Amino acid sequence: MKIDDISKKYAVHLGVTGSLRDRLKADAHLHGMMVFELDLSGLSDETALCAYLEAKFRYPYRTVGLDAAIDLISDLEWFGNRKGYLVIVRGATETSPIAGDFISMFPNILDRWRTQDVPFVIVVEEKGERLLAALAGANEFMERAGRLPWAQPGIGPVDVVVHP
């Protein structure tokens, strides 16, 4: 599979492992996309997650909290890349203390990239009920936000694709 083959680019793809993950990564590089590889293994709480994200995405200034992480990962202007981004996530296991919180950020982030028309592809090696529940809750929030009278056109839930 190639980046262009993903019909739902502004989606969270769960269960992407091995050769499929490697082909997506290689194809993203060919398309000029930046690739971020994240490993949540060993992150024990929100503070550790926020510090990790700050280091991996090289925020231009210090931040605190997941709301700041959502804002900055939804922008990434300091990289100056309009060709897109691929985020590969490992370690989002069913027993991870922070995986649900982290995964639930994606619908908001993807919705913002979708409005900018910049490809943003998220692939997660793991899949499971806890991750699906976190995404469902975040998508419900995005759906409610999209119905607000002052909402920007197009705001709403994102697709979740579970790969075999």
Summary of the structure (lengths in Angstrom):
residues: 164
radius of gyration: 14.9
end to end distance: 13.3
largest distance: 44.6
contacts: 501
relative contact order: 0.22
helix: 44%
strand: 15%
